[in-house]
């Protein structure tokens, strides 16, 4: 990296890049797709960005090349961009040491839409934030993906960092905890790892179901839990099911997860979905959104807020690109009835992609490097990332046991091919529509 820009803060560096991006696209495009991006770190020649879940697939696909061009025109020596999460060794500013995990700035209590399905979870999380270790310990939130569990955990972290800066607070995921622990075992030992996790005032851990089947990590988390609990520290945990249903997790951990308050987070009801859509539409730059259109979308998507956000992003993007008004008719065209409420499965995606490329599903998930299966596999991985709630390691396991870095590489290659091949881009767009309209479970 050049000498002069090393002193720049990450914020200043990203402001420079955004200035060039603003000049390269219409103002409405910038505000809708590029302004919400946040820079979270750098490593080597790569800038790491975060984006709201609802716009990230679109921004990655449509604007990665533009962002790379803006980086290359700068002076920081950065040439690549990644939306895949900040590595443990990436810096919070050029040349600085690594910092704590980046927290989504949109996940605050003020921005959480309260409904009948999440009212108790919100109240419990707020009580924890206002009086850690005095209300419920541990607090265990459970429910299907996309209902706001992560939002609440991060909101607690934001609240405490703003109102109790003297407390040491750490948010992570079970997968992040596992990766850090494994890295510590392979490096100099676990003492540094233990000091980072056992000297906290508040620990928030998302998706603890991913601890299952990892014997050594479970053991370490058991001792971390005990050390914090016995020391009077607050623990907040989330999972996709009740502690008692984490059948392959050690029973002593399941028992501890139930020591405090266990609260379910339920899918949003219709009024909540309408409130969420109205807010998201305003934030997407849709002036005076058609209430009937939002109502139509709210009736068609009732699975979770994440899918609601993704569906709105899809129709807003279509309306913007085709100069079509956001209307109930457009919603009906893009979000077919009877399928949008069902979660998309990897099996559906794999089956549809295999048929579209004229190969078998075994070839799609296999190890062959032949041109057609390889290209189909990259497109299938991209669609799986867009259309499911799976993490990168989970996706890799479903595509022949590929590792995290291989999945990232496949995503980058898929984006590059789509950007340079309009025919392939149209083919994938057709696949998206086919998968969305395909009845769940019938693949």
C-alpha positions in Angstrom: 0.0 0.0 0.0 1.3 3.5 -0.8 2.8 5.5 2.0 0.5 8.6 1.9 -2.9 6.9 2.2 -1.8 4.6 5.0 -2.7 7.3 7.5 -6.2 7.7 6.1 -9.0 6.4 8.3 -11.3 3.8 6.8 -14.1 6.3 6.9 -12.1 8.8 4.8 -11.0 6.2 2.3 -14.6 5.1 1.8 -15.8 8.7 1.5 -13.4 9.1 -1.3 -14.7 6.0 -3.1 -18.3 7.0 -2.6 -17.5 10.4 -4.1 -16.3 8.7 -7.3 -19.3 6.4 -7.3 -21.7 9.3 -7.0 -20.3 10.8 -10.2 -20.6 7.5 -12.1 -24.3 6.8 -11.6 -27.6 8.7 -11.4 -28.3 10.2 -8.0 -31.3 8.0 -7.5 -29.3 4.9 -8.2 -26.5 6.0 -5.8 -29.0 6.7 -2.9 -30.9 3.4 -3.5 -28.0 0.9 -3.9 -24.6 2.5 -3.1 -25.2 4.9 -0.2 -26.3 2.1 2.3 -22.9 0.3 1.9 -20.4 0.5 4.7 -16.7 -0.2 4.7 -15.6 -2.5 7.5 -12.0 -3.2 6.8 -9.1 -3.9 4.4 -6.8 -6.8 3.9 -4.0 -6.8 1.3 -5.6 -5.1 -1.8 -9.2 -5.9 -0.8 -11.8 -3.6 0.7 -14.5 -5.4 2.7 -18.0 -4.0 2.6 -21.3 -4.7 4.4 -24.7 -4.1 2.9 -28.3 -4.6 4.1 -29.4 -8.2 3.4 -32.2 -7.0 1.1 -29.9 -5.2 -1.4 -26.6 -7.1 -1.1 -27.1 -9.7 -3.9 -28.2 -7.0 -6.3 -25.3 -4.7 -5.4 -22.8 -7.5 -5.7 -24.1 -8.5 -9.0 -24.6 -5.1 -10.6 -22.1 -2.8 -9.0 -19.0 -4.8 -7.9 -17.2 -3.9 -11.1 -18.0 -0.3 -10.7 -16.8 -0.2 -7.1 -13.5 -2.0 -8.2 -13.0 0.7 -10.9 -13.6 3.4 -8.2 -11.0 1.8 -6.0 -8.4 1.5 -8.8 -8.8 5.2 -9.5 -8.0 6.0 -5.9 -4.6 6.2 -4.1 -5.0 3.5 -1.5 -3.7 0.7 -3.6 -6.9 -1.3 -3.3 -8.0 -3.3 -6.3 -10.8 -5.7 -5.1 -14.0 -5.6 -3.1 -15.6 -8.3 -1.0 -19.1 -8.5 0.5 -18.4 -11.8 2.2 -17.5 -10.6 5.7 -14.4 -9.2 7.2 -11.6 -11.8 7.9 -10.2 -12.0 11.4 -6.9 -10.5 10.2 -8.4 -7.6 8.2 -7.9 -4.2 9.5 -10.4 -1.5 10.5 -8.2 1.0 8.7 -5.3 0.7 6.4 -2.3 -0.4 8.4 -4.1 -0.8 11.7 -4.7 -3.7 14.0 -7.9 -5.8 13.8 -10.9 -4.6 15.8 -14.2 -6.0 17.1 -16.8 -7.5 14.7 -18.6 -4.8 12.7 -22.2 -4.3 13.8 -25.0 -3.4 11.4 -25.8 0.2 12.1 -29.4 -0.4 11.1 -30.0 -3.0 13.8 -31.1 -0.7 16.7 -34.1 -0.8 19.0 -35.5 2.3 17.3 -35.6 0.6 13.9 -37.1 -2.7 15.2 -40.7 -3.0 14.1 -42.7 -4.5 17.0 -45.6 -6.8 16.4 -47.5 -9.5 18.2 -45.0 -12.2 17.2 -41.9 -10.4 18.6 -43.2 -8.1 21.4 -42.0 -10.2 24.3 -38.6 -10.8 22.7 -38.2 -7.0 22.1 -39.2 -6.2 25.7 -36.8 -8.9 27.1 -33.9 -7.7 25.0 -34.5 -4.0 26.0 -34.7 -5.0 29.6 -31.3 -6.7 29.2 -29.8 -3.7 27.6 -31.1 -1.3 30.3 -30.0 -3.6 33.2 -27.5 -6.3 32.1 -27.3 -9.3 34.5 -30.2 -8.0 36.6 -33.2 -9.1 34.4 -32.8 -12.5 32.7 -29.6 -14.4 32.4 -29.2 -16.0 30.0 -31.7 -14.6 27.6 -32.3 -17.2 24.8 -34.2 -16.2 21.7 -35.4 -18.8 19.3 -37.3 -19.0 16.0 -36.8 -19.5 12.3 -34.3 -17.4 10.3 -35.2 -13.9 9.3 -37.5 -12.9 12.1 -35.2 -10.4 13.9 -33.2 -12.4 16.4 -29.9 -11.0 15.1 -31.4 -7.5 15.0 -32.2 -7.7 18.7 -28.8 -9.1 19.7 -27.0 -6.3 17.8 -29.5 -3.7 19.2 -28.4 -4.7 22.7 -24.8 -4.3 21.7 -25.4 -0.9 20.2 -27.4 0.3 23.2 -24.7 -0.8 25.7 -21.9 0.7 23.7 -23.8 4.0 23.6 -25.1 4.1 27.1 -22.6 2.0 29.1 -19.3 2.5 27.4 -17.4 1.2 30.4 -18.8 -2.3 29.9 -16.9 -4.8 27.6 -19.5 -6.1 25.1 -18.9 -8.7 22.4 -21.3 -9.9 19.7 -20.4 -12.9 17.6 -21.9 -16.0 15.9 -21.4 -19.6 16.9 -19.6 -20.0 13.6 -17.4 -17.0 14.3 -16.7 -18.4 17.8 -15.8 -21.7 16.3 -13.5 -20.2 13.6 -11.7 -18.1 16.2 -11.2 -21.1 18.5 -9.9 -23.3 15.7 -7.5 -20.6 14.6 -6.2 -20.2 18.1 -5.6 -23.9 18.4 -3.6 -23.9 15.2 -1.6 -20.8 16.2 0.1 -20.1 19.5 -2.6 -21.5 21.8 -5.9 -20.6 23.3 -4.9 -18.3 26.2 -5.5 -15.1 24.1 -8.8 -16.5 22.9 -9.9 -17.3 26.4 -9.0 -13.8 27.6 -11.0 -12.2 24.8 -14.2 -14.2 25.8 -14.0 -14.8 29.5 -13.3 -11.2 30.6 -16.4 -9.8 29.1 -19.4 -8.0 30.8 -21.8 -9.0 28.1 -21.5 -11.8 25.5 -24.1 -12.1 22.7 -23.9 -15.2 20.5 -26.1 -15.8 17.4 -27.1 -19.1 15.9 -25.8 -21.4 18.7 -27.3 -24.4 16.9 -24.0 -24.4 14.8 -22.1 -25.5 17.9 -23.7 -29.0 17.5 -21.3 -31.7 16.4 -18.2 -29.7 17.2 -17.0 -31.5 20.3 -14.0 -29.3 21.2 -15.8 -26.1 20.5 -18.7 -27.2 22.6 -16.3 -27.9 25.5 -14.7 -24.5 25.2 -18.1 -22.8 25.0 -19.3 -24.7 28.0 -16.3 -23.3 30.1 -16.8 -19.8 28.6 -20.5 -19.9 29.6 -19.6 -21.0 33.1 -16.9 -18.4 33.6 -19.1 -15.6 32.5 -22.2 -16.7 34.3 -20.4 -17.3 37.6 -18.7 -14.0 37.2 -22.0 -12.2 36.9 -21.7 -11.4 33.2 -24.7 -11.2 30.9 -25.3 -13.8 28.2 -27.7 -13.4 25.3 -28.1 -16.4 22.9 -30.1 -17.1 19.8 -31.0 -20.3 17.8 -33.4 -21.5 15.2 -35.1 -23.8 17.8 -35.7 -24.4 21.5 -32.7 -25.5 23.6 -34.4 -28.9 24.2 -34.6 -29.4 20.4 -30.8 -29.0 19.9 -30.7 -32.8 20.1 -27.0 -33.3 19.2 -25.7 -30.6 21.6 -24.3 -31.7 24.9 -27.1 -31.9 27.5 -25.1 -29.8 30.0 -25.1 -26.9 27.5 -28.8 -27.4 26.7 -29.6 -27.2 30.4 -27.6 -24.0 30.9 -29.3 -22.4 27.9 -32.6 -22.8 29.8 -31.4 -21.3 33.1 -32.8 -17.9 32.3 -35.6 -16.7 30.0 -36.4 -18.5 26.8 -38.5 -16.5 24.3 -39.8 -17.4 20.9 -39.8 -15.0 17.9 -42.8 -15.6 15.6 -43.4 -14.6 12.0 -44.8 -11.1 11.6 -48.6 -10.7 11.3 -50.1 -8.6 8.4 -50.1 -5.2 10.2 -46.4 -5.7 11.1 -45.5 -6.7 7.5 -47.2 -3.6 6.2 -45.3 -1.4 8.6 -42.0 -3.0 7.7 -42.7 -2.6 4.0 -43.7 1.0 4.3 -40.5 1.8 6.1 -38.3 -0.2 3.7 -40.0 1.5 0.7 -39.3 4.9 2.1 -35.7 4.0 2.7 -35.4 2.6 -0.8 -36.3 6.1 -2.1 -39.9 5.2 -3.2 -41.8 8.4 -2.9 -45.4 7.9 -1.7 -45.4 4.1 -2.3 -48.7 2.6 -3.5 -50.5 1.3 -0.4 -52.3 -1.3 -2.5 -49.0 -2.6 -3.9 -47.5 -2.9 -0.5 -50.6 -4.7 0.8 -50.5 -7.1 -2.1 -46.8 -7.9 -1.3 -47.6 -8.2 2.4 -50.3 -10.8 1.6 -47.9 -12.8 -0.7 -44.9 -12.9 1.7 -45.5 -14.0 5.2 -42.5 -16.2 6.0 -40.1 -13.6 7.5 -38.9 -10.1 7.3 -35.8 -11.0 5.4 -37.8 -12.5 2.5 -40.1 -9.6 2.7 -37.2 -7.2 2.3 -35.7 -9.3 -0.5 -39.0 -9.4 -2.4 -39.4 -5.6 -2.1 -35.9 -5.1 -3.3 -36.6 -7.3 -6.3 -39.8 -5.4 -7.4 -38.2 -2.0 -6.7 -35.2 -2.9 -8.9 -37.5 -4.1 -11.6 -39.7 -1.0 -11.5 -36.6 1.2 -11.6 -34.9 -0.6 -14.5 -38.1 -0.8 -16.6 -39.6 2.6 -15.6 -42.7 0.7 -14.4 -44.7 2.1 -11.5 -44.8 0.0 -8.3 -48.3 -1.5 -8.5 -50.3 -4.5 -7.4 -50.1 -5.7 -11.0 -46.3 -5.6 -10.9 -46.3 -7.5 -7.6 -48.5 -10.2 -9.0 -46.3 -10.6 -12.1 -43.0 -10.9 -10.1 -44.2 -12.6 -6.9 -46.6 -15.5 -7.9 -49.2 -16.5 -5.5 -48.8 -19.8 -3.6 -45.0 -20.0 -3.9 -43.5 -16.9 -2.4 -44.5 -17.8 1.1 -42.6 -21.1 0.9 -38.9 -21.0 1.5 -36.7 -21.8 -1.4 -34.7 -25.0 -0.9 -31.3 -25.8 -2.2 -32.8 -28.9 -3.9 -35.1 -26.7 -6.0 -32.2 -24.4 -7.0 -30.0 -27.3 -8.0 -32.7 -29.1 -9.9 -33.7 -26.0 -11.9 -30.1 -25.0 -12.7 -29.2 -28.6 -13.7 -32.1 -28.7 -16.1 -31.4 -25.2 -17.5 -27.7 -26.2 -18.3 -28.5 -29.7 -19.5 -26.5 -31.6 -16.9 -27.4 -33.9 -14.1 -27.6 -32.8 -10.5 -24.7 -35.1 -9.6 -22.5 -33.2 -12.2 -23.7 -29.9 -10.7 -22.5 -30.7 -7.2 -19.6 -32.9 -8.2 -15.9 -32.2 -8.8 -15.7 -32.0 -12.6 -14.0 -28.9 -14.0 -15.7 -29.3 -17.4 -16.8 -25.9 -18.7 -20.6 -26.4 -18.6 -20.9 -28.0 -15.1 -18.4 -25.5 -13.7 -20.4 -22.5 -15.0 -23.7 -24.1 -13.9 -22.2 -24.7 -10.4 -21.1 -21.1 -10.0 -24.5 -19.9 -11.0 -26.2 -22.3 -8.6 -24.0 -21.2 -5.7 -24.8 -17.6 -6.5 -28.5 -18.3 -6.5 -28.3 -20.3 -3.3 -26.5 -17.4 -1.7 -29.2 -15.0 -2.9 -32.3 -17.1 -2.2 -31.6 -18.9 1.0 -30.5 -18.0 4.6 -27.6 -20.4 4.5 -24.1 -19.3 5.5 -21.1 -19.8 3.1 -19.8 -22.9 4.9 -23.3 -24.4 4.8 -23.5 -23.7 1.0 -20.1 -25.3 0.5 -21.1 -28.5 2.2 -24.2 -28.8 -0.1 -22.0 -28.3 -3.2 -19.6 -31.3 -2.8 -18.1 -30.3 0.5 -16.4 -27.1 -0.8 -14.8 -24.9 1.8 -15.5 -21.2 2.6 -12.8 -19.8 0.3 -13.9 -21.9 -2.7 -17.5 -20.6 -2.3 -16.3 -17.1 -2.2 -14.2 -17.7 -5.3 -17.3 -19.2 -7.1 -19.4 -16.2 -6.2 -16.8 -13.8 -7.6 -16.4 -15.7 -10.8 -20.2 -15.9 -11.2 -20.5 -12.1 -10.8 -17.7 -11.5 -13.3 -19.3 -13.8 -15.9 -22.8 -12.2 -15.4 -21.3 -8.8 -15.8 -19.6 -9.7 -19.1 -22.2 -12.0 -20.7 -25.7 -10.5 -21.2 -27.0 -13.8 -22.5 -26.0 -15.6 -19.4 -27.4 -12.8 -17.2 -30.8 -13.2 -19.0 -30.6 -17.0 -18.5 -30.0 -16.6 -14.8 -32.8 -14.0 -14.5 -35.1 -16.6 -16.1 -33.9 -19.1 -13.6 -34.7 -16.8 -10.7 -38.2 -16.4 -11.9 -38.6 -20.2 -12.4 -37.3 -21.0 -9.0 -39.5 -18.4 -7.3 -42.6 -19.8 -9.1 -41.7 -23.5 -8.5 -43.7 -25.1 -5.7 -41.6 -25.8 -2.6 -40.7 -29.4 -2.1 -41.7 -30.6 -5.6 -38.2 -30.7 -7.0 
